């Protein structure tokens, strides 16, 4: 089943070319209640304005899980090692949905990058469980594009911690919907691809994770999960910042990003300038 939030906050399930509205206020409540009944109203999918499917209480970031991403960082002598088991929290106010713009804050960064990730939606509360029980807590899967300001990230990593570089407004595209586990029997068998203006930038496979989804969910479980929380699983190789011609590949206003994962779909987002988004020039350049 594919679960969506649409037209300003309605919740539904996709049935062919239509969305069937569900009797629940939001998708967090859907998971908290263990499901919802059909309300009866139907909307053509093509006419619906899809929102970010869910805004979690906690959004767990995993970094360094695909070691191919770490290997490409070495080829360009990235400033800091990409260690395994990096975990931090996302700013949930930065979440945007399908076709929403990613706003380029040119007063903060000159190195705007993309990161295709598979994310897991937690289906029920849980704490202190092992990998053998972890999949019982999976409510679904969603595409996440971890937008990153690389110049800010390098400065943050001097302290060993980074977060601001990925938490700026609109830097968390999520969508286009949540796909329940019955449609994805093996989340480690999914093709992954990210395109910018139709050009393939990232291509990989979820089977290349260095640790599995059950291991990730178990590892973070001491922090406690709420129903509807989101856990990312790390990006794959092919990011602009770790390429030999990074300056030519960084995102810029006018670009269109398409993040695709097999069995889930395509998350599309345009990049716009600060002035286009806010109707006024960007503030004076600062070094955050």
N, C-alpha and C positions, 0 to 999 in steps of 0.2 A: 504494500500500500504506500502511496505517496501522500504525505500530509503537507498542506500549504497554509500560509497566512496571506490574505489577499484583500484588496480594496479597502485598505485602512484599518485592518484588524480582524476581519472575519477569518474563521478557521474552517478548513474543509479537507476532504479527501478527493483525489482525482479519480474519476470514473470515465474512462475513455477520453472524450473530448470535452468533458464537463467537470466542474467542481461541485461536489455535493457538500452543502454547508453542514457543519457539525455543531451540536448544541454544547458549546464550551467557549469560555471567553478568550482563551489563548492556548497555545500549544504546551506551555508549561503546565497549565491546569489539566490539559488532556493527559499528560503523563502522570501527574500527581493523582488523578482520579482513576488511572488505569484504562482510559479510553473514553469514548463519548458516543452517544446515539446520533443518527442522522436527524437534522432539523427539518430537512425536506426541500429547502430551496436549492435550485441549481443555477450555475452560471457558466456560460461557455468559457473554457480555458483561454481561448484566444482573445477574449474581451476582458479578462481579469488583469488587474494590476497587482503582480505578486510583490509581497513585502518580504523582508528577512523572515524566515520561517519561525525563528524562536529567538528570544533574548533571555539567556540563562542567568541564574544567580551567580554562578561561577563558570569561567571559561578558562580551562587549563591548556596552556601552551606546552607542546613538546618540541624541543629543538635537538638537532643532531641525530635523529633516529635513522634516517637514510644516510648511511655512511658514504654513499656516492656524493652527497652534498658536501661532506667534509673533505673528501678527496679532491673535488674540484676547487675547494678553497685553497688547498696546498699548491695547486698548479699556478695560481696567481699570487702566491705569497700573501694571502689575506692576513690582516694584522694580528688576529688572535685565533687560537685553536678552537674548533667546533667540537666541544666535548660531548660525549653521550650523556643522556639523562639530564639535559638542561630542562628545567620546568619553571614557568612563571605564569602569572595571570594576565589575561587580556582586559582592557578597558571595554566593558560591554556597551558603553555609550558610543563607541566607534563603529558598531555594527551597522551595515547597510545591506540592502537586499538586491535581488536581480535587477539589472538595468539602472540601478542607482549610480550616480557618479562618484568616482573617487576624486576628491578634490586635492589638487597639487598645491601644497603650501610652500610656494617658492621662497617665502621669507624664512623658512626653516631648513629646507633641504634642496640640494641640487642632484641627488642620487636616489630617485624613487624607483623601487624595485617591486617585483611580484614574487609570490611563493605559492605554488599549488599544493594543497594539502587535503587529505581525507580526514574528516572530523567525525567523532562518535557522539551521539546524543544519549545521555543517560536516561534510562526509562523508569528508574525507581530509586528511592533513597538507599544509601549503603555506606558502610565503613568497615575497614579491617577485614577484607576478604582476599582470598588467594586467586591465582590465575585460573584454577580449576572451576571457580564459581563466577568468574568475571563476566562471561557472556550472558548470564542471567540478567545483568544490569543494563544491557544494551537495548535502547529503545529505537535506534535508527542511525542512519548515516547521512551526512550532508557535505557539500563541497565548501571549502574555506580557502580564500585567497589572502594570504598573510602579507599585506602590503607593508613594505619596510623602507625607512629612510636610512640608507647604508652609511652616509657620512655621520649621522647622529649615532648609529649603532657602533661604529668604530670607537667613537669617543666614550660611549657608555661602557663598552667592553673593557676599557682600561681599568674599571673598577670590578670587573668580573660579573656585572649585572647589566642586563639591557631590558628595557620595557617601553620607554617613551617613544623610541624609534618605530614601534609597531602599534602604538596606542593612540595616535593622533586621529582626530575626527575623520571618519569615512575609511579608515585603514583596515576595516574588518568586513569585507564582503562575505556574505553567507547565503547559501541557497543552492538551487532554486527552490528546493523542497527537501523534506526529510523522507528518506526511503526506509521503510521498516525492514527488520531482518529477514522476514519471510521472502523478500525479493532479492536479498543478497546473502545467499547461504554461506559464502566464503569471502569475507572482506579482504582477505589476503590474495585474491585472484581478480584484481581489477586493473585494467589499463588506465593510465593517467596521462593527460596531455594539456599543456597550456599554450595558447596562441596569443600573439599581439598583432593586431591588424591582419589576421589570417596566417601569419608566419609562426611556425612551430618553434617554441623556445624551450619548453620542458616536455620531455616524454619519458615515462618510466612505468613502473608496475608496483602495486601495493605489496606484492610478495617480496620486495627488496628491503622491507623494514628490517632493522637489525634486531629489534625485539618486537614481539607480537602485540596485538591489541589487548588480549587478556593480561599480558605482563604489564603493559602500560596502565591499564585500569586498576590492577591490583597494586602497583607501585604507588599510585597517588591516593589510594583508598584511605590511608590514615587521615587525610585532610577532610574526608567526608564528602559524599555526593548528595545533591538534591535531585529530585526528578526534573529533567529538563536541562541539567548542566551539559556543557559541551567540552569535549576533550579532543584537541588536535593531535595528529600523529607524526608531524614533521614534513618538511618539504623534500623534493627530489632535486636531482641535478638540473642545471640549465638556467639558474638565475642570472640576471644581468651582471650583478656585482661580482660574480666569481668567473666572469668570462674575460678573455684577453682583450676584448674591445668593449669594456663596460660602458664607457661614455656614450657609445652609439646605441646601446641597447636599453639604457634606463628609460623609464616611462616618461612621457611628456603629454601635455594637453593635446587632445585630438586623437590619442590612441584608444583602441578598444581591446579590452582583455577578455579572452574566453577561456575559462577554466573548465575542463571536462574530465569526468571520471565515469568509466563504464558502469552501466546499470543505474547510475544516478541521474546524469544529464549534463547540462552546460550552464555554468554561472557566467553571465556576461555583464561587464561593467565598463562604461566609458571613463576616460580620464579628462577632467576639465580644469581650467585655471582657477585660481582663487577669485579673480575678478568676474569670471563667468558665473561662478557659484554664488558670490556674495554681492555682485553689482558695484563693487568698488575695488580699487587697486589693493594688492597685498600690502600688509604693514611693512615697515622698514626691515631689511634683512638683519637677522640676529643669529648668533652662533650659540645654539642651545647646548 
